[in-house]
Amino acid sequence: MTVLVTGGAGYIGSHMVHALAEAGENVVVVDNLTTGFSAFVPEGVPLFIGDAGDENLVEPILDAVRAYATVGEISGRLRAACGASVPAAGAAGARPRKGGRFRGP
């Protein structure tokens, strides 16, 4: 199962993300980093930076989570759908973009 955690870069959300990841679940995080920090998200967990209320950001993530079993498959599917706007997982030099941004595993 893949679990989408909104607010997963905040204090409480990041603890949930760590617990889920340690339990072997695939985890995807959406957070606008207003009070959270990307450093709180464990390595290997995709972080989509943006508002969880933004349908244009969340809809493709939900579609990918429903259709694919692993984080790697989710990342690949989103790269295919969004083109160059979503860097490859672990891409060197990946930089945040304005709007829905992505930090891959």
N, CA, C and O atoms as CSV, one atom per row, in Angstrom:
chain,resi,resn,atom,element,x,y,z
A,1,MET,N,N,0.855,-1.170,0.000
A,1,MET,CA,C,0.000,0.000,0.000
A,1,MET,C,C,0.901,1.233,0.000
A,1,MET,O,O,1.987,1.219,0.580
A,2,THR,N,N,0.442,2.289,-0.652
A,2,THR,CA,C,1.129,3.571,-0.621
A,2,THR,C,C,0.282,4.544,0.178
A,2,THR,O,O,-0.929,4.639,-0.020
A,3,VAL,N,N,0.929,5.266,1.085
A,3,VAL,CA,C,0.234,6.194,1.958
A,3,VAL,C,C,0.658,7.616,1.598
A,3,VAL,O,O,1.850,7.923,1.560
A,4,LEU,N,N,-0.326,8.485,1.335
A,4,LEU,CA,C,-0.068,9.901,1.093
A,4,LEU,C,C,-0.239,10.635,2.415
A,4,LEU,O,O,-1.308,10.592,3.025
A,5,VAL,N,N,0.824,11.313,2.856
A,5,VAL,CA,C,0.779,12.054,4.115
A,5,VAL,C,C,0.850,13.538,3.794
A,5,VAL,O,O,1.861,14.023,3.286
A,6,THR,N,N,-0.228,14.258,4.090
A,6,THR,CA,C,-0.201,15.713,3.932
A,6,THR,C,C,0.371,16.305,5.209
A,6,THR,O,O,0.062,15.855,6.312
A,7,GLY,N,N,1.210,17.320,5.042
A,7,GLY,CA,C,1.876,17.891,6.207
A,7,GLY,C,C,2.987,16.997,6.730
A,7,GLY,O,O,3.362,17.088,7.899
A,8,GLY,N,N,3.514,16.136,5.874
A,8,GLY,CA,C,4.508,15.152,6.300
A,8,GLY,C,C,5.891,15.699,6.568
A,8,GLY,O,O,6.772,14.953,6.994
A,9,ALA,N,N,6.110,17.001,6.328
A,9,ALA,CA,C,7.411,17.605,6.631
A,9,ALA,C,C,7.364,18.400,7.931
A,9,ALA,O,O,8.356,19.015,8.321
A,10,GLY,N,N,6.223,18.389,8.596
A,10,GLY,CA,C,6.101,19.052,9.892
A,10,GLY,C,C,6.506,18.109,11.016
A,10,GLY,O,O,6.871,16.959,10.773
A,11,TYR,N,N,6.439,18.598,12.225
A,11,TYR,CA,C,6.895,17.807,13.369
A,11,TYR,C,C,6.089,16.516,13.525
A,11,TYR,O,O,6.666,15.430,13.563
A,12,ILE,N,N,4.776,16.624,13.616
A,12,ILE,CA,C,3.944,15.434,13.820
A,12,ILE,C,C,3.908,14.585,12.559
A,12,ILE,O,O,4.081,13.368,12.624
A,13,GLY,N,N,3.685,15.220,11.410
A,13,GLY,CA,C,3.607,14.475,10.148
A,13,GLY,C,C,4.877,13.707,9.838
A,13,GLY,O,O,4.818,12.577,9.354
A,14,SER,N,N,6.031,14.312,10.113
A,14,SER,CA,C,7.289,13.627,9.819
A,14,SER,C,C,7.479,12.402,10.703
A,14,SER,O,O,8.071,11.414,10.268
A,15,HIS,N,N,6.987,12.452,11.935
A,15,HIS,CA,C,7.046,11.270,12.788
A,15,HIS,C,C,6.183,10.147,12.198
A,15,HIS,O,O,6.561,8.976,12.233
A,16,MET,N,N,5.032,10.521,11.661
A,16,MET,CA,C,4.163,9.536,11.011
A,16,MET,C,C,4.854,8.955,9.780
A,16,MET,O,O,4.811,7.746,9.555
A,17,VAL,N,N,5.482,9.802,8.993
A,17,VAL,CA,C,6.183,9.347,7.789
A,17,VAL,C,C,7.297,8.373,8.165
A,17,VAL,O,O,7.440,7.323,7.540
A,18,HIS,N,N,8.082,8.715,9.180
A,18,HIS,CA,C,9.164,7.820,9.621
A,18,HIS,C,C,8.598,6.476,10.086
A,18,HIS,O,O,9.134,5.424,9.738
A,19,ALA,N,N,7.524,6.508,10.865
A,19,ALA,CA,C,6.928,5.265,11.372
A,19,ALA,C,C,6.397,4.406,10.225
A,19,ALA,O,O,6.604,3.192,10.213
A,20,LEU,N,N,5.719,5.024,9.269
A,20,LEU,CA,C,5.192,4.271,8.126
A,20,LEU,C,C,6.328,3.676,7.296
A,20,LEU,O,O,6.271,2.509,6.909
A,21,ALA,N,N,7.357,4.478,7.024
A,21,ALA,CA,C,8.489,3.998,6.223
A,21,ALA,C,C,9.202,2.848,6.938
A,21,ALA,O,O,9.577,1.860,6.307
A,22,GLU,N,N,9.386,2.976,8.238
A,22,GLU,CA,C,10.036,1.917,9.014
A,22,GLU,C,C,9.187,0.648,9.053
A,22,GLU,O,O,9.715,-0.453,9.208
A,23,ALA,N,N,7.860,0.807,8.912
A,23,ALA,CA,C,6.959,-0.351,8.893
A,23,ALA,C,C,6.890,-0.986,7.505
A,23,ALA,O,O,6.174,-1.966,7.301
A,24,GLY,N,N,7.634,-0.428,6.556
A,24,GLY,CA,C,7.687,-1.014,5.222
A,24,GLY,C,C,6.655,-0.476,4.249
A,24,GLY,O,O,6.518,-1.007,3.146
A,25,GLU,N,N,5.931,0.556,4.625
A,25,GLU,CA,C,4.931,1.139,3.721
A,25,GLU,C,C,5.610,2.086,2.738
A,25,GLU,O,O,6.614,2.718,3.067
A,26,ASN,N,N,5.054,2.180,1.524
A,26,ASN,CA,C,5.465,3.212,0.584
A,26,ASN,C,C,4.785,4.495,1.031
A,26,ASN,O,O,3.581,4.506,1.289
A,27,VAL,N,N,5.552,5.582,1.125
A,27,VAL,CA,C,5.025,6.845,1.621
A,27,VAL,C,C,5.333,7.946,0.613
A,27,VAL,O,O,6.421,7.993,0.039
A,28,VAL,N,N,4.365,8.828,0.408
A,28,VAL,CA,C,4.516,10.018,-0.415
A,28,VAL,C,C,4.050,11.190,0.441
A,28,VAL,O,O,3.032,11.095,1.127
A,29,VAL,N,N,4.794,12.300,0.403
A,29,VAL,CA,C,4.486,13.459,1.242
A,29,VAL,C,C,4.122,14.661,0.384
A,29,VAL,O,O,4.775,14.947,-0.619
A,30,VAL,N,N,3.054,15.370,0.800
A,30,VAL,CA,C,2.708,16.680,0.249
A,30,VAL,C,C,2.764,17.665,1.403
A,30,VAL,O,O,2.102,17.475,2.423
A,31,ASP,N,N,3.560,18.722,1.239
A,31,ASP,CA,C,3.690,19.725,2.286
A,31,ASP,C,C,4.071,21.051,1.631
A,31,ASP,O,O,4.862,21.076,0.687
A,32,ASN,N,N,3.510,22.148,2.130
A,32,ASN,CA,C,3.859,23.453,1.567
A,32,ASN,C,C,5.059,24.085,2.275
A,32,ASN,O,O,5.474,25.187,1.916
A,33,LEU,N,N,5.604,23.417,3.250
A,33,LEU,CA,C,6.783,23.841,4.008
A,33,LEU,C,C,6.598,25.183,4.710
A,33,LEU,O,O,7.575,25.875,4.996
A,34,THR,N,N,5.352,25.551,4.987
A,34,THR,CA,C,5.099,26.774,5.743
A,34,THR,C,C,5.689,26.663,7.137
A,34,THR,O,O,6.337,27.592,7.619
A,35,THR,N,N,5.467,25.530,7.783
A,35,THR,CA,C,6.044,25.299,9.105
A,35,THR,C,C,6.888,24.028,9.143
A,35,THR,O,O,7.492,23.715,10.168
A,36,GLY,N,N,6.931,23.300,8.038
A,36,GLY,CA,C,7.708,22.067,7.972
A,36,GLY,C,C,9.045,22.296,7.299
A,36,GLY,O,O,9.326,23.388,6.806
A,37,PHE,N,N,9.865,21.262,7.282
A,37,PHE,CA,C,11.202,21.331,6.707
A,37,PHE,C,C,11.463,20.076,5.881
A,37,PHE,O,O,11.187,18.966,6.335
A,38,SER,N,N,11.988,20.245,4.679
A,38,SER,CA,C,12.247,19.085,3.831
A,38,SER,C,C,13.224,18.118,4.492
A,38,SER,O,O,13.187,16.919,4.215
A,39,ALA,N,N,14.090,18.619,5.357
A,39,ALA,CA,C,15.058,17.760,6.053
A,39,ALA,C,C,14.372,16.774,6.991
A,39,ALA,O,O,14.969,15.761,7.354
A,40,PHE,N,N,13.120,17.051,7.395
A,40,PHE,CA,C,12.386,16.142,8.276
A,40,PHE,C,C,11.878,14.907,7.543
A,40,PHE,O,O,11.531,13.911,8.178
A,41,VAL,N,N,11.829,14.959,6.216
A,41,VAL,CA,C,11.322,13.835,5.421
A,41,VAL,C,C,12.482,12.870,5.186
A,41,VAL,O,O,13.544,13.283,4.720
A,42,PRO,N,N,12.289,11.583,5.505
A,42,PRO,CA,C,13.396,10.635,5.356
A,42,PRO,C,C,13.829,10.462,3.901
A,42,PRO,O,O,13.031,10.622,2.978
A,43,GLU,N,N,15.087,10.137,3.718
A,43,GLU,CA,C,15.612,9.847,2.387
A,43,GLU,C,C,14.786,8.740,1.749
A,43,GLU,O,O,14.373,7.798,2.426
A,44,GLY,N,N,14.549,8.852,0.468
A,44,GLY,CA,C,13.806,7.829,-0.256
A,44,GLY,C,C,12.308,8.049,-0.272
A,44,GLY,O,O,11.584,7.300,-0.928
A,45,VAL,N,N,11.824,9.063,0.437
A,45,VAL,CA,C,10.391,9.371,0.451
A,45,VAL,C,C,10.175,10.611,-0.410
A,45,VAL,O,O,10.729,11.669,-0.111
A,46,PRO,N,N,9.371,10.499,-1.485
A,46,PRO,CA,C,9.135,11.661,-2.339
A,46,PRO,C,C,8.400,12.767,-1.589
A,46,PRO,O,O,7.441,12.509,-0.861
A,47,LEU,N,N,8.863,13.998,-1.776
A,47,LEU,CA,C,8.247,15.170,-1.174
A,47,LEU,C,C,7.764,16.082,-2.289
A,47,LEU,O,O,8.562,16.578,-3.084
A,48,PHE,N,N,6.468,16.299,-2.347
A,48,PHE,CA,C,5.872,17.237,-3.288
A,48,PHE,C,C,5.585,18.512,-2.523
A,48,PHE,O,O,4.789,18.512,-1.584
A,49,ILE,N,N,6.235,19.605,-2.921
A,49,ILE,CA,C,6.099,20.857,-2.207
A,49,ILE,C,C,4.973,21.668,-2.836
A,49,ILE,O,O,5.049,22.087,-3.991
A,50,GLY,N,N,3.936,21.872,-2.049
A,50,GLY,CA,C,2.789,22.625,-2.509
A,50,GLY,C,C,1.647,22.455,-1.535
A,50,GLY,O,O,1.763,21.733,-0.545
A,51,ASP,N,N,0.552,23.118,-1.818
A,51,ASP,CA,C,-0.613,23.093,-0.937
A,51,ASP,C,C,-1.441,21.843,-1.192
A,51,ASP,O,O,-1.756,21.526,-2.339
A,52,ALA,N,N,-1.794,21.136,-0.133
A,52,ALA,CA,C,-2.604,19.919,-0.262
A,52,ALA,C,C,-3.993,20.216,-0.809
A,52,ALA,O,O,-4.683,19.297,-1.251
A,53,GLY,N,N,-4.416,21.463,-0.789
A,53,GLY,CA,C,-5.702,21.861,-1.346
A,53,GLY,C,C,-5.639,22.192,-2.826
A,53,GLY,O,O,-6.665,22.505,-3.431
A,54,ASP,N,N,-4.450,22.129,-3.420
A,54,ASP,CA,C,-4.266,22.438,-4.843
A,54,ASP,C,C,-4.559,21.188,-5.669
A,54,ASP,O,O,-3.735,20.276,-5.742
A,55,GLU,N,N,-5.728,21.153,-6.283
A,55,GLU,CA,C,-6.138,19.981,-7.067
A,55,GLU,C,C,-5.165,19.678,-8.197
A,55,GLU,O,O,-4.947,18.512,-8.524
A,56,ASN,N,N,-4.573,20.713,-8.802
A,56,ASN,CA,C,-3.627,20.501,-9.901
A,56,ASN,C,C,-2.365,19.793,-9.438
A,56,ASN,O,O,-1.707,19.114,-10.226
A,57,LEU,N,N,-2.027,19.945,-8.183
A,57,LEU,CA,C,-0.871,19.249,-7.615
A,57,LEU,C,C,-1.259,17.853,-7.140
A,57,LEU,O,O,-0.575,16.876,-7.445
A,58,VAL,N,N,-2.355,17.761,-6.395
A,58,VAL,CA,C,-2.708,16.520,-5.708
A,58,VAL,C,C,-3.320,15.471,-6.638
A,58,VAL,O,O,-3.055,14.280,-6.472
A,59,GLU,N,N,-4.124,15.884,-7.602
A,59,GLU,CA,C,-4.810,14.924,-8.484
A,59,GLU,C,C,-3.838,13.966,-9.185
A,59,GLU,O,O,-4.058,12.755,-9.138
A,60,PRO,N,N,-2.763,14.462,-9.839
A,60,PRO,CA,C,-1.827,13.516,-10.471
A,60,PRO,C,C,-1.121,12.613,-9.463
A,60,PRO,O,O,-0.803,11.466,-9.775
A,61,ILE,N,N,-0.875,13.122,-8.259
A,61,ILE,CA,C,-0.241,12.304,-7.231
A,61,ILE,C,C,-1.175,11.169,-6.836
A,61,ILE,O,O,-0.757,10.015,-6.751
A,62,LEU,N,N,-2.441,11.498,-6.593
A,62,LEU,CA,C,-3.415,10.461,-6.230
A,62,LEU,C,C,-3.582,9.443,-7.352
A,62,LEU,O,O,-3.657,8.242,-7.093
A,63,ASP,N,N,-3.641,9.909,-8.591
A,63,ASP,CA,C,-3.758,8.982,-9.721
A,63,ASP,C,C,-2.570,8.032,-9.756
A,63,ASP,O,O,-2.740,6.832,-9.972
A,64,ALA,N,N,-1.368,8.561,-9.546
A,64,ALA,CA,C,-0.169,7.720,-9.560
A,64,ALA,C,C,-0.156,6.756,-8.379
A,64,ALA,O,O,0.226,5.596,-8.536
A,65,VAL,N,N,-0.565,7.215,-7.209
A,65,VAL,CA,C,-0.587,6.360,-6.018
A,65,VAL,C,C,-1.583,5.224,-6.209
A,65,VAL,O,O,-1.312,4.091,-5.811
A,66,ARG,N,N,-2.733,5.515,-6.813
A,66,ARG,CA,C,-3.741,4.474,-7.043
A,66,ARG,C,C,-3.278,3.439,-8.061
A,66,ARG,O,O,-3.601,2.257,-7.942
A,67,ALA,N,N,-2.523,3.882,-9.056
A,67,ALA,CA,C,-2.190,3.010,-10.179
A,67,ALA,C,C,-0.888,2.237,-10.006
A,67,ALA,O,O,-0.704,1.207,-10.654
A,68,TYR,N,N,0.014,2.700,-9.156
A,68,TYR,CA,C,1.331,2.089,-9.062
A,68,TYR,C,C,1.648,1.696,-7.631
A,68,TYR,O,O,1.234,2.362,-6.683
A,69,ALA,N,N,2.387,0.608,-7.489
A,69,ALA,CA,C,2.606,0.025,-6.171
A,69,ALA,C,C,3.807,0.597,-5.424
A,69,ALA,O,O,3.794,0.647,-4.194
A,70,THR,N,N,4.831,1.024,-6.131
A,70,THR,CA,C,6.045,1.450,-5.439
A,70,THR,C,C,6.330,2.920,-5.679
A,70,THR,O,O,5.837,3.515,-6.638
A,71,VAL,N,N,7.126,3.495,-4.802
A,71,VAL,CA,C,7.487,4.896,-4.925
A,71,VAL,C,C,8.229,5.132,-6.234
A,71,VAL,O,O,8.011,6.153,-6.886
A,72,GLY,N,N,9.097,4.215,-6.628
A,72,GLY,CA,C,9.812,4.354,-7.896
A,72,GLY,C,C,8.867,4.404,-9.081
A,72,GLY,O,O,9.059,5.196,-10.003
A,73,GLU,N,N,7.847,3.559,-9.055
A,73,GLU,CA,C,6.856,3.571,-10.128
A,73,GLU,C,C,6.055,4.864,-10.112
A,73,GLU,O,O,5.740,5.414,-11.168
A,74,ILE,N,N,5.724,5.351,-8.923
A,74,ILE,CA,C,4.986,6.609,-8.805
A,74,ILE,C,C,5.829,7.747,-9.368
A,74,ILE,O,O,5.333,8.554,-10.155
A,75,SER,N,N,7.097,7.819,-8.971
A,75,SER,CA,C,7.976,8.877,-9.458
A,75,SER,C,C,8.108,8.817,-10.972
A,75,SER,O,O,8.056,9.847,-11.644
A,76,GLY,N,N,8.278,7.616,-11.508
A,76,GLY,CA,C,8.405,7.448,-12.954
A,76,GLY,C,C,7.155,7.874,-13.691
A,76,GLY,O,O,7.240,8.538,-14.724
A,77,ARG,N,N,6.003,7.504,-13.177
A,77,ARG,CA,C,4.728,7.857,-13.809
A,77,ARG,C,C,4.523,9.369,-13.808
A,77,ARG,O,O,4.070,9.936,-14.802
A,78,LEU,N,N,4.854,10.024,-12.691
A,78,LEU,CA,C,4.706,11.475,-12.624
A,78,LEU,C,C,5.686,12.178,-13.558
A,78,LEU,O,O,5.331,13.185,-14.171
A,79,ARG,N,N,6.915,11.668,-13.678
A,79,ARG,CA,C,7.862,12.255,-14.630
A,79,ARG,C,C,7.324,12.137,-16.045
A,79,ARG,O,O,7.429,13.076,-16.834
A,80,ALA,N,N,6.743,10.977,-16.373
A,80,ALA,CA,C,6.194,10.783,-17.713
A,80,ALA,C,C,5.030,11.736,-17.972
A,80,ALA,O,O,4.901,12.279,-19.069
A,81,ALA,N,N,4.190,11.937,-16.970
A,81,ALA,CA,C,3.018,12.798,-17.132
A,81,ALA,C,C,3.387,14.275,-17.158
A,81,ALA,O,O,2.760,15.058,-17.870
A,82,CYS,N,N,4.402,14.662,-16.386
A,82,CYS,CA,C,4.741,16.079,-16.239
A,82,CYS,C,C,5.959,16.488,-17.048
A,82,CYS,O,O,6.291,17.672,-17.103
A,83,GLY,N,N,6.622,15.543,-17.670
A,83,GLY,CA,C,7.814,15.867,-18.454
A,83,GLY,C,C,8.958,16.292,-17.559
A,83,GLY,O,O,9.181,15.717,-16.494
A,84,ALA,N,N,9.673,17.296,-17.999
A,84,ALA,CA,C,10.876,17.742,-17.301
A,84,ALA,C,C,10.572,18.456,-15.987
A,84,ALA,O,O,11.497,18.753,-15.230
A,85,SER,N,N,9.309,18.740,-15.696
A,85,SER,CA,C,9.003,19.488,-14.480
A,85,SER,C,C,9.194,18.654,-13.216
A,85,SER,O,O,9.232,19.210,-12.118
A,86,VAL,N,N,9.314,17.340,-13.346
A,86,VAL,CA,C,9.547,16.473,-12.194
A,86,VAL,C,C,10.875,15.768,-12.411
A,86,VAL,O,O,10.969,14.886,-13.265
A,87,PRO,N,N,11.926,16.145,-11.640
A,87,PRO,CA,C,13.234,15.525,-11.845
A,87,PRO,C,C,13.215,14.041,-11.493
A,87,PRO,O,O,12.396,13.590,-10.693
A,88,ALA,N,N,14.118,13.300,-12.097
A,88,ALA,CA,C,14.237,11.877,-11.798
A,88,ALA,C,C,14.566,11.702,-10.327
A,88,ALA,O,O,15.229,12.542,-9.719
A,89,ALA,N,N,14.093,10.599,-9.767
A,89,ALA,CA,C,14.362,10.307,-8.364
A,89,ALA,C,C,15.856,10.342,-8.124
A,89,ALA,O,O,16.620,9.668,-8.814
A,90,GLY,N,N,16.274,11.135,-7.137
A,90,GLY,CA,C,17.677,11.234,-6.778
A,90,GLY,C,C,18.509,12.025,-7.762
A,90,GLY,O,O,19.737,11.957,-7.712
A,91,ALA,N,N,17.877,12.785,-8.666
A,91,ALA,CA,C,18.618,13.532,-9.675
A,91,ALA,C,C,19.547,14.541,-9.010
A,91,ALA,O,O,19.141,15.296,-8.126
A,92,ALA,N,N,20.794,14.539,-9.449
A,92,ALA,CA,C,21.748,15.501,-8.906
A,92,ALA,C,C,21.361,16.895,-9.355
A,92,ALA,O,O,20.978,17.102,-10.507
A,93,GLY,N,N,21.462,17.836,-8.456
A,93,GLY,CA,C,21.179,19.219,-8.792
A,93,GLY,C,C,19.714,19.547,-8.974
A,93,GLY,O,O,19.389,20.615,-9.490
A,94,ALA,N,N,18.822,18.663,-8.567
A,94,ALA,CA,C,17.388,18.957,-8.682
A,94,ALA,C,C,17.077,20.181,-7.846
A,94,ALA,O,O,17.442,20.251,-6.672
A,95,ARG,N,N,16.411,21.133,-8.444
A,95,ARG,CA,C,16.110,22.386,-7.767
A,95,ARG,C,C,14.607,22.554,-7.612
A,95,ARG,O,O,13.838,22.108,-8.464
A,96,PRO,N,N,14.180,23.202,-6.514
A,96,PRO,CA,C,12.747,23.474,-6.351
A,96,PRO,C,C,12.244,24.374,-7.467
A,96,PRO,O,O,12.970,25.240,-7.953
A,97,ARG,N,N,11.003,24.166,-7.867
A,97,ARG,CA,C,10.347,25.000,-8.867
A,97,ARG,C,C,9.237,25.769,-8.196
A,97,ARG,O,O,8.741,25.373,-7.142
A,98,LYS,N,N,8.847,26.871,-8.810
A,98,LYS,CA,C,7.690,27.614,-8.330
A,98,LYS,C,C,6.451,26.762,-8.560
A,98,LYS,O,O,6.331,26.101,-9.592
A,99,GLY,N,N,5.531,26.774,-7.603
A,99,GLY,CA,C,4.317,25.970,-7.730
A,99,GLY,C,C,4.546,24.591,-7.156
A,99,GLY,O,O,5.283,24.445,-6.182
A,100,GLY,N,N,3.923,23.564,-7.745
A,100,GLY,CA,C,4.085,22.195,-7.263
A,100,GLY,C,C,5.473,21.694,-7.562
A,100,GLY,O,O,5.803,21.431,-8.718
A,101,ARG,N,N,6.283,21.560,-6.553
A,101,ARG,CA,C,7.670,21.148,-6.739
A,101,ARG,C,C,7.873,19.752,-6.193
A,101,ARG,O,O,7.069,19.263,-5.400
A,102,PHE,N,N,8.945,19.112,-6.617
A,102,PHE,CA,C,9.158,17.709,-6.267
A,102,PHE,C,C,10.588,17.481,-5.856
A,102,PHE,O,O,11.515,17.973,-6.501
A,103,ARG,N,N,10.772,16.743,-4.794
A,103,ARG,CA,C,12.086,16.236,-4.419
A,103,ARG,C,C,11.956,14.740,-4.398
A,103,ARG,O,O,11.278,14.191,-3.529
A,104,GLY,N,N,12.584,14.069,-5.325
A,104,GLY,CA,C,12.459,12.617,-5.441
A,104,GLY,C,C,13.258,11.891,-4.391
A,104,GLY,O,O,14.027,12.496,-3.644
A,105,PRO,N,N,13.066,10.557,-4.337
A,105,PRO,CA,C,13.793,9.750,-3.361
A,105,PRO,C,C,15.259,9.702,-3.663
A,105,PRO,O,O,16.018,9.062,-2.936
